[in-house]
Amino acid sequence: MITVNLYYTGTNGNARAFVHEMESSGIADAIRKEPGNLRYQYFQPLDDPETILLIDSWTDQNAIDAHHALPMMAQLAELREKYDLHMRAERFISDDLGSDEQ
């Protein structure tokens, strides 16, 4: 599994407005239904009201590549531009260690 944490930072509530539009437009749900998507969920750090964290998990790199090749990515880029958001990414690859007992 590959997880990407995306931090969207803006001003004047723009990051929250971006998430609202992602959800209300159906783009977020469409991404959640893509083959290989395991998680697509937004959070807000308690100490930073102008940042939204997206936790985006996929089965493998092929699923991510297919996601990035979709025309929907242009819509997502337009929304980021519309809300003047800056983005920072962190990428994690799961070790698949199993349960806590291991």
N, CA, C and O atoms as a MOPAC input file, in Angstrom:
PM7 MOZYME 1SCF
protein

 N      0.84900 1    -1.17900 1     0.00000 1
 C      0.00000 1     0.00000 1     0.00000 1
 C      0.89300 1     1.24000 1     0.00000 1
 O      1.93300 1     1.27800 1     0.65700 1
 N      0.46600 1     2.23900 1    -0.74300 1
 C      1.15300 1     3.53000 1    -0.78100 1
 C      0.17600 1     4.58900 1    -0.28100 1
 O     -0.95500 1     4.68500 1    -0.75600 1
 N      0.63000 1     5.37200 1     0.67600 1
 C     -0.18300 1     6.45400 1     1.22300 1
 C      0.52300 1     7.77000 1     0.96400 1
 O      1.72500 1     7.91100 1     1.19300 1
 N     -0.25000 1     8.72900 1     0.48300 1
 C      0.26500 1    10.07000 1     0.24300 1
 C     -0.53100 1    11.03100 1     1.12300 1
 O     -1.75800 1    11.09500 1     1.05000 1
 N      0.18700 1    11.76700 1     1.94400 1
 C     -0.43200 1    12.83000 1     2.73100 1
 C     -0.22800 1    14.12400 1     1.96200 1
 O      0.90200 1    14.53500 1     1.69600 1
 N     -1.34100 1    14.76100 1     1.60900 1
 C     -1.28900 1    16.02700 1     0.88000 1
 C     -1.80800 1    17.13500 1     1.79500 1
 O     -2.92400 1    17.05900 1     2.30900 1
 N     -0.99500 1    18.14800 1     1.98700 1
 C     -1.37100 1    19.29400 1     2.80600 1
 C     -1.72400 1    20.44500 1     1.87000 1
 O     -0.87500 1    20.92400 1     1.11900 1
 N     -2.97100 1    20.88400 1     1.91900 1
 C     -3.43600 1    22.02500 1     1.13000 1
 C     -3.52400 1    23.21800 1     2.06800 1
 O     -4.26300 1    23.18500 1     3.05200 1
 N     -2.77000 1    24.27500 1     1.76500 1
 C     -2.76200 1    25.45700 1     2.61900 1
 C     -3.16800 1    26.67800 1     1.80600 1
 O     -2.69600 1    26.89800 1     0.69100 1
 N     -4.06200 1    27.46700 1     2.40300 1
 C     -4.53200 1    28.68500 1     1.76000 1
 C     -4.71600 1    29.78100 1     2.78900 1
 O     -4.09300 1    29.77100 1     3.85000 1
 N     -5.58000 1    30.72300 1     2.45800 1
 C     -5.91200 1    31.81500 1     3.37500 1
 C     -7.42300 1    32.00700 1     3.35900 1
 O     -8.11000 1    31.56400 1     2.43900 1
 N     -7.92500 1    32.67000 1     4.38500 1
 C     -9.34200 1    33.06300 1     4.46200 1
 C    -10.31000 1    31.89600 1     4.27300 1
 O    -11.38100 1    32.06800 1     3.69000 1
 N     -9.94200 1    30.71200 1     4.76000 1
 C    -10.83500 1    29.55500 1     4.66700 1
 C    -10.85700 1    28.87700 1     3.31100 1
 O    -11.71000 1    28.02400 1     3.06700 1
 N     -9.94000 1    29.23200 1     2.42100 1
 C     -9.95500 1    28.66300 1     1.07200 1
 C     -9.71700 1    27.16100 1     1.04400 1
 O    -10.28100 1    26.47200 1     0.19300 1
 N     -8.89800 1    26.63500 1     1.95100 1
 C     -8.66000 1    25.18700 1     1.95700 1
 C     -9.94800 1    24.43800 1     2.30800 1
 O    -10.25100 1    23.40600 1     1.70900 1
 N    -10.69700 1    24.95500 1     3.27100 1
 C    -11.98100 1    24.32200 1     3.62500 1
 C    -12.98300 1    24.44800 1     2.47700 1
 O    -13.74400 1    23.51700 1     2.21200 1
 N    -12.98500 1    25.59000 1     1.79900 1
 C    -13.88400 1    25.78300 1     0.65300 1
 C    -13.52800 1    24.82100 1    -0.48400 1
 O    -14.41500 1    24.30000 1    -1.16000 1
 N    -12.24400 1    24.59100 1    -0.69200 1
 C    -11.78200 1    23.62600 1    -1.69200 1
 C    -12.33800 1    22.23100 1    -1.37900 1
 O    -12.87300 1    21.55900 1    -2.26100 1
 N    -12.20800 1    21.80700 1    -0.13100 1
 C    -12.71100 1    20.48400 1     0.26000 1
 C    -14.22200 1    20.41700 1     0.06800 1
 O    -14.74700 1    19.42100 1    -0.42900 1
 N    -14.91200 1    21.46900 1     0.45900 1
 C    -16.37000 1    21.48300 1     0.28500 1
 C    -16.73000 1    21.28800 1    -1.19000 1
 O    -17.63300 1    20.51600 1    -1.51300 1
 N    -16.02900 1    21.98400 1    -2.08000 1
 C    -16.32900 1    21.84500 1    -3.50500 1
 C    -15.92900 1    20.46900 1    -4.03700 1
 O    -16.62600 1    19.91000 1    -4.88400 1
 N    -14.81800 1    19.91700 1    -3.55100 1
 C    -14.41400 1    18.55900 1    -3.94900 1
 C    -15.50000 1    17.55200 1    -3.58300 1
 O    -15.81000 1    16.65100 1    -4.36300 1
 N    -16.07100 1    17.71000 1    -2.40100 1
 C    -17.11600 1    16.78600 1    -1.93300 1
 C    -18.44500 1    17.04100 1    -2.63900 1
 O    -19.08900 1    16.09900 1    -3.10000 1
 N    -18.85900 1    18.30000 1    -2.72600 1
 C    -20.17900 1    18.59900 1    -3.29100 1
 C    -20.23000 1    18.37300 1    -4.80200 1
 O    -21.30000 1    18.10500 1    -5.34800 1
 N    -19.10200 1    18.47700 1    -5.47500 1
 C    -19.07500 1    18.27800 1    -6.92900 1
 C    -19.04000 1    16.81200 1    -7.32200 1
 O    -19.28100 1    16.47000 1    -8.48000 1
 N    -18.74100 1    15.94200 1    -6.36000 1
 C    -18.65400 1    14.51000 1    -6.65800 1
 C    -17.25700 1    14.04700 1    -7.05200 1
 O    -17.04400 1    12.85200 1    -7.25900 1
 N    -16.30400 1    14.96800 1    -7.16100 1
 C    -14.94800 1    14.57100 1    -7.54000 1
 C    -14.34700 1    13.63700 1    -6.49300 1
 O    -13.75400 1    12.61700 1    -6.84300 1
 N    -14.49400 1    13.97400 1    -5.22000 1
 C    -13.91600 1    13.13600 1    -4.16100 1
 C    -14.52400 1    11.73000 1    -4.18900 1
 O    -13.80300 1    10.74000 1    -4.06700 1
 N    -15.83700 1    11.64100 1    -4.34900 1
 C    -16.47500 1    10.31600 1    -4.41000 1
 C    -16.01300 1     9.52500 1    -5.62800 1
 O    -15.83100 1     8.31100 1    -5.54500 1
 N    -15.82600 1    10.19700 1    -6.74400 1
 C    -15.34800 1     9.51200 1    -7.94600 1
 C    -13.95400 1     8.93400 1    -7.71200 1
 O    -13.65900 1     7.82500 1    -8.15800 1
 N    -13.10300 1     9.67300 1    -7.02200 1
 C    -11.76000 1     9.17900 1    -6.71300 1
 C    -11.84500 1     7.98000 1    -5.78700 1
 O    -11.12300 1     7.00000 1    -5.97000 1
 N    -12.72200 1     8.05000 1    -4.79100 1
 C    -12.87600 1     6.92900 1    -3.85600 1
 C    -13.30900 1     5.64300 1    -4.55700 1
 O    -13.02600 1     4.54600 1    -4.07500 1
 N    -13.99000 1     5.77500 1    -5.68400 1
 C    -14.49100 1     4.60700 1    -6.42400 1
 C    -13.49700 1     4.07800 1    -7.45600 1
 O    -13.75300 1     3.05800 1    -8.09400 1
 N    -12.36600 1     4.76400 1    -7.62400 1
 C    -11.38100 1     4.31400 1    -8.60600 1
 C    -10.76700 1     2.97600 1    -8.17300 1
 O    -10.59200 1     2.72600 1    -6.98100 1
 N    -10.44600 1     2.12600 1    -9.14300 1
 C     -9.76700 1     0.87200 1    -8.81400 1
 C     -8.44700 1     1.15400 1    -8.09300 1
 O     -7.64000 1     1.96600 1    -8.54500 1
 N     -8.24600 1     0.48200 1    -6.98700 1
 C     -7.00500 1     0.62200 1    -6.23600 1
 C     -7.03100 1     1.67200 1    -5.15300 1
 O     -6.09700 1     1.73600 1    -4.35300 1
 N     -8.07000 1     2.50700 1    -5.08800 1
 C     -8.12700 1     3.50700 1    -4.02000 1
 C     -8.59800 1     2.85200 1    -2.74000 1
 O     -9.64100 1     2.19800 1    -2.71800 1
 N     -7.84100 1     3.02100 1    -1.68000 1
 C     -8.17400 1     2.44300 1    -0.38400 1
 C     -8.68600 1     3.48100 1     0.60700 1
 O     -9.44800 1     3.15900 1     1.51900 1
 N     -8.26200 1     4.72400 1     0.42200 1
 C     -8.68400 1     5.78400 1     1.34600 1
 C     -8.50100 1     7.13100 1     0.67000 1
 O     -7.48800 1     7.38200 1     0.01600 1
 N     -9.48700 1     7.98900 1     0.83700 1
 C     -9.43500 1     9.36500 1     0.34700 1
 C    -10.23300 1    10.17800 1     1.34700 1
 O    -11.45100 1    10.31100 1     1.22800 1
 N     -9.53100 1    10.72300 1     2.34000 1
 C    -10.22500 1    11.34100 1     3.46300 1
 C     -9.51700 1    12.61600 1     3.89600 1
 O     -8.29100 1    12.65700 1     4.00200 1
 N    -10.31400 1    13.66500 1     4.14500 1
 C     -9.79400 1    14.96500 1     4.53800 1
 C     -9.84200 1    15.14100 1     6.05500 1
 O    -10.74900 1    14.65500 1     6.73100 1
 N     -8.82400 1    15.86000 1     6.57000 1
 C     -8.73400 1    16.20400 1     7.99000 1
 C     -8.23300 1    17.63000 1     8.10500 1
 O     -7.67200 1    18.18100 1     7.15800 1
 N     -8.44100 1    18.22500 1     9.27400 1
 C     -7.91100 1    19.55900 1     9.51700 1
 C     -7.05800 1    19.53200 1    10.77500 1
 O     -7.53600 1    19.12900 1    11.83500 1
 N     -5.78200 1    19.96200 1    10.67500 1
 C     -4.93700 1    20.03300 1    11.86500 1
 C     -5.52900 1    21.02200 1    12.88000 1
 O     -5.98400 1    22.10500 1    12.51200 1
 N     -5.51700 1    20.63900 1    14.14000 1
 C     -6.09400 1    21.49400 1    15.17300 1
 C     -5.33200 1    22.80300 1    15.33800 1
 O     -5.90700 1    23.80900 1    15.75100 1
 N     -4.04200 1    22.79500 1    15.01700 1
 C     -3.23600 1    23.99200 1    15.22500 1
 C     -3.07200 1    24.85000 1    13.96800 1
 O     -2.31600 1    25.82200 1    13.97800 1
 N     -3.78000 1    24.49700 1    12.88000 1
 C     -3.63400 1    25.25800 1    11.63300 1
 C     -4.96200 1    25.29700 1    10.87300 1
 O     -5.21700 1    24.42800 1    10.03900 1
 N     -5.80800 1    26.28900 1    11.14800 1
 C     -7.12000 1    26.34600 1    10.50800 1
 C     -7.08400 1    26.65500 1     9.01300 1
 O     -8.12100 1    26.57900 1     8.35300 1
 N     -5.93000 1    26.99700 1     8.46500 1
 C     -5.82500 1    27.31200 1     7.03600 1
 C     -5.24200 1    26.15700 1     6.21900 1
 O     -4.95800 1    26.31100 1     5.03100 1
 N     -5.06600 1    24.99800 1     6.86400 1
 C     -4.52800 1    23.82700 1     6.17100 1
 C     -5.49600 1    22.66800 1     6.28500 1
 O     -6.11600 1    22.45400 1     7.32700 1
 N     -5.61700 1    21.92300 1     5.19900 1
 C     -6.38600 1    20.68200 1     5.16400 1
 C     -5.42100 1    19.56700 1     4.79200 1
 O     -4.59700 1    19.72000 1     3.89000 1
 N     -5.52900 1    18.44700 1     5.49000 1
 C     -4.72800 1    17.26900 1     5.20000 1
 C     -5.60800 1    16.25700 1     4.47000 1
 O     -6.70300 1    15.93200 1     4.93000 1
 N     -5.13200 1    15.76800 1     3.34800 1
 C     -5.78800 1    14.68300 1     2.62800 1
 C     -4.92900 1    13.44200 1     2.79400 1
 O     -3.74700 1    13.45300 1     2.45100 1
 N     -5.51200 1    12.37500 1     3.31700 1
 C     -4.84000 1    11.08400 1     3.37100 1
 C     -5.39000 1    10.26200 1     2.21600 1
 O     -6.58300 1     9.96300 1     2.15500 1
 N     -4.50100 1     9.90600 1     1.30900 1
 C     -4.85300 1     9.28500 1     0.03400 1
 C     -4.05900 1     7.98300 1    -0.08400 1
 O     -2.84500 1     8.02700 1    -0.28300 1
 N     -4.71700 1     6.82500 1     0.03300 1
 C     -4.02600 1     5.53300 1     0.01200 1
 C     -4.44600 1     4.70900 1    -1.18800 1
 O     -5.61300 1     4.69900 1    -1.57900 1
 N     -3.47100 1     4.01400 1    -1.76700 1
 C     -3.67200 1     3.21800 1    -2.97400 1
 C     -3.01000 1     1.85300 1    -2.81900 1
 O     -2.08200 1     1.68700 1    -2.02800 1
 N     -3.49400 1     0.89200 1    -3.57500 1
 C     -2.94200 1    -0.46100 1    -3.50100 1
 C     -1.49600 1    -0.51400 1    -3.98400 1
 O     -0.67800 1    -1.24100 1    -3.42000 1
 N     -1.17500 1     0.25800 1    -5.03300 1
 C      0.17500 1     0.21900 1    -5.60400 1
 C      0.39900 1     1.41700 1    -6.51700 1
 O     -0.50000 1     2.23200 1    -6.72800 1
 N      1.60400 1     1.51100 1    -7.05200 1
 C      1.96100 1     2.63600 1    -7.91100 1
 C      1.16000 1     2.63600 1    -9.20900 1
 O      0.85100 1     3.70500 1    -9.73500 1
 N      0.81900 1     1.46900 1    -9.73100 1
 C      0.02000 1     1.41000 1   -10.96500 1
 C     -1.33500 1     2.08800 1   -10.77200 1
 O     -1.81200 1     2.78500 1   -11.66700 1
 N     -1.95200 1     1.88800 1    -9.61800 1
 C     -3.24700 1     2.53000 1    -9.34000 1
 C     -3.09100 1     4.04700 1    -9.26700 1
 O     -3.94400 1     4.78700 1    -9.75500 1
 N     -1.99900 1     4.50500 1    -8.65600 1
 C     -1.74600 1     5.95100 1    -8.57600 1
 C     -1.51600 1     6.52000 1    -9.97200 1
 O     -2.04700 1     7.57700 1   -10.31100 1
 N     -0.72600 1     5.81900 1   -10.78100 1
 C     -0.44700 1     6.28900 1   -12.14300 1
 C     -1.73100 1     6.38600 1   -12.96900 1
 O     -1.92100 1     7.34700 1   -13.71300 1
 N     -2.61000 1     5.38800 1   -12.83700 1
 C     -3.89000 1     5.41100 1   -13.56400 1
 C     -4.73800 1     6.59800 1   -13.09200 1
 O     -5.38100 1     7.26900 1   -13.89900 1
 N     -4.73200 1     6.84900 1   -11.79100 1
 C     -5.47100 1     7.98600 1   -11.22100 1
 C     -4.94300 1     9.30400 1   -11.79300 1
 O     -5.72500 1    10.16900 1   -12.18800 1
 N     -3.63000 1     9.45200 1   -11.83500 1
 C     -3.03100 1    10.69600 1   -12.32600 1
 C     -3.24700 1    10.90200 1   -13.82000 1
 O     -3.13900 1    12.02800 1   -14.30500 1
 N     -3.55200 1     9.83400 1   -14.55900 1
 C     -3.77200 1     9.93500 1   -16.01200 1
 C     -5.20200 1    10.33300 1   -16.37100 1
 O     -5.48800 1    10.60000 1   -17.53800 1
 N     -6.10300 1    10.37800 1   -15.39200 1
 C     -7.50800 1    10.68300 1   -15.66800 1
 C     -7.72300 1    12.17400 1   -15.95600 1
 O     -7.02900 1    13.01800 1   -15.39000 1
 N     -8.68400 1    12.50300 1   -16.83600 1
 C     -9.01700 1    13.91100 1   -17.10800 1
 C     -9.46000 1    14.67100 1   -15.86200 1
 O     -9.33100 1    15.89300 1   -15.79800 1
 N     -9.97800 1    13.95000 1   -14.87700 1
 C    -10.43600 1    14.56200 1   -13.62700 1
 C     -9.31300 1    15.31700 1   -12.91500 1
 O     -9.57800 1    16.25000 1   -12.15600 1
 N     -8.07500 1    14.92400 1   -13.15400 1
 C     -6.95100 1    15.59400 1   -12.50400 1
 C     -6.85200 1    17.06500 1   -12.93700 1
 O     -6.39400 1    17.90900 1   -12.16700 1
 N     -7.27900 1    17.36700 1   -14.16100 1
 C     -7.29500 1    18.76100 1   -14.61200 1
 C     -8.31400 1    19.56100 1   -13.80600 1
 O     -8.06200 1    20.71500 1   -13.45700 1
 N     -9.46500 1    18.95300 1   -13.50900 1
 C    -10.47800 1    19.62600 1   -12.67600 1
 C     -9.91400 1    19.91700 1   -11.28800 1
 O    -10.10300 1    21.00400 1   -10.74100 1
 N     -9.22800 1    18.93900 1   -10.73900 1
 C     -8.65300 1    19.08900 1    -9.40900 1
 C     -7.61700 1    20.22500 1    -9.41000 1
 O     -7.58500 1    21.03600 1    -8.48400 1
 N     -6.78200 1    20.28000 1   -10.43900 1
 C     -5.78300 1    21.35000 1   -10.54800 1
 C     -6.46000 1    22.71200 1   -10.67600 1
 O     -5.99400 1    23.69100 1   -10.09300 1
 N     -7.54900 1    22.78400 1   -11.43000 1
 C     -8.28700 1    24.03700 1   -11.57600 1
 C     -8.85600 1    24.50400 1   -10.23900 1
 O     -8.83800 1    25.69600 1    -9.93400 1
 N     -9.36000 1    23.56100 1    -9.44500 1
 C     -9.89200 1    23.92400 1    -8.12800 1
 C     -8.78400 1    24.42200 1    -7.20800 1
 O     -8.98000 1    25.39200 1    -6.47500 1
 N     -7.62700 1    23.77500 1    -7.23600 1
 C     -6.49600 1    24.24500 1    -6.41700 1
 C     -6.12000 1    25.67600 1    -6.80700 1
 O     -5.83100 1    26.51300 1    -5.95200 1
 N     -6.13100 1    25.93500 1    -8.10700 1
 C     -5.82100 1    27.28000 1    -8.59200 1
 C     -6.91300 1    28.27800 1    -8.18200 1
 O     -6.61900 1    29.38600 1    -7.73300 1
 N     -8.16300 1    27.86900 1    -8.34100 1
 C     -9.30300 1    28.72900 1    -7.99100 1
 C     -9.20100 1    29.21000 1    -6.54000 1
 O     -9.47800 1    30.37200 1    -6.24100 1
 N     -8.79900 1    28.30100 1    -5.64700 1
 C     -8.72500 1    28.63500 1    -4.22700 1
 C     -7.31600 1    29.06400 1    -3.79400 1
 O     -7.06700 1    29.27100 1    -2.60600 1
 N     -6.39700 1    29.19800 1    -4.76000 1
 C     -5.02900 1    29.67200 1    -4.50300 1
 C     -4.36800 1    28.87900 1    -3.37400 1
 O     -3.88200 1    29.44600 1    -2.39500 1
 N     -4.36300 1    27.57000 1    -3.53400 1
 C     -3.80000 1    26.69800 1    -2.50600 1
 C     -2.36600 1    26.31400 1    -2.83800 1
 O     -1.99200 1    26.16000 1    -4.00100 1
 N     -1.58400 1    26.16500 1    -1.79500 1
 C     -0.23100 1    25.63300 1    -1.91100 1
 C     -0.28200 1    24.20600 1    -1.38300 1
 O     -1.00200 1    23.91600 1    -0.42800 1
 N      0.48200 1    23.32200 1    -2.00600 1
 C      0.39100 1    21.91100 1    -1.66500 1
 C      1.77400 1    21.38100 1    -1.27600 1
 O      2.79000 1    21.73100 1    -1.87700 1
 N      1.77600 1    20.52700 1    -0.25400 1
 C      2.97900 1    19.81500 1     0.17600 1
 C      2.59800 1    18.34800 1     0.30000 1
 O      1.50800 1    18.03000 1     0.77500 1
 N      3.48600 1    17.44700 1    -0.12200 1
 C      3.16300 1    16.02200 1    -0.12300 1
 C      4.20400 1    15.22900 1     0.65400 1
 O      5.39100 1    15.55500 1     0.66400 1
 N      3.71800 1    14.17400 1     1.30600 1
 C      4.56000 1    13.17300 1     1.95800 1
 C      4.09700 1    11.81300 1     1.44300 1
 O      2.89600 1    11.57300 1     1.32100 1
 N      5.03300 1    10.92900 1     1.14200 1
 C      4.69500 1     9.61500 1     0.58800 1
 C      5.21500 1     8.52500 1     1.51500 1
 O      6.35600 1     8.57700 1     1.97400 1
 N      4.35900 1     7.53300 1     1.78500 1
 C      4.71000 1     6.42600 1     2.67000 1
 C      4.37200 1     5.10500 1     1.98400 1
 O      3.32800 1     4.97900 1     1.34400 1
 N      5.24600 1     4.13800 1     2.12000 1
 C      4.99900 1     2.79700 1     1.58900 1
 C      4.86600 1     1.85500 1     2.77300 1
 O      5.73400 1     1.81700 1     3.64600 1
 N      3.77700 1     1.09400 1     2.80300 1
 C      3.49200 1     0.18700 1     3.89900 1
 C      4.43100 1    -1.01300 1     3.86400 1
 O      4.75800 1    -1.53600 1     2.79800 1
 N      4.85700 1    -1.43800 1     5.05200 1
 C      5.68700 1    -2.63800 1     5.17600 1
 C      4.85000 1    -3.90100 1     5.23600 1
 O      5.39100 1    -5.00500 1     5.16700 1
 N      3.53000 1    -3.75600 1     5.36400 1
 C      2.62700 1    -4.89000 1     5.46900 1
 C      3.04700 1    -5.84900 1     6.57900 1
 O      3.20100 1    -7.05000 1     6.35500 1
 N      3.22800 1    -5.30400 1     7.77100 1
 C      3.66500 1    -6.09400 1     8.90200 1
 C      2.53900 1    -6.90800 1     9.55000 1
 O      2.79700 1    -7.76700 1    10.39300 1
 N      1.33000 1    -6.64300 1     9.16600 1
 C      0.21700 1    -7.38400 1     9.74400 1
 C     -0.30600 1    -6.71500 1    10.99700 1
 O     -0.33900 1    -5.48800 1    11.09600 1
 N     -0.71700 1    -7.53900 1    11.96000 1
 C     -1.36300 1    -7.02100 1    13.16100 1
 C     -0.32900 1    -6.62000 1    14.20600 1
 O      0.87200 1    -6.81800 1    14.01900 1
 N     -0.82400 1    -6.04100 1    15.33500 1
 C      0.03900 1    -5.61000 1    16.43000 1
 C      0.81000 1    -6.76800 1    17.04800 1
 O      1.88200 1    -6.55700 1    17.61600 1
 N      0.28700 1    -7.98400 1    16.95000 1
 C      0.93600 1    -9.12600 1    17.56500 1
 C      2.25900 1    -9.47600 1    16.88900 1
 O      3.10800 1   -10.13300 1    17.49100 1
 N      2.43800 1    -9.04200 1    15.64100 1
 C      3.66400 1    -9.38100 1    14.91900 1
 C      4.69000 1    -8.39000 1    15.26100 1
 O      5.81600 1    -8.47200 1    14.76800 1

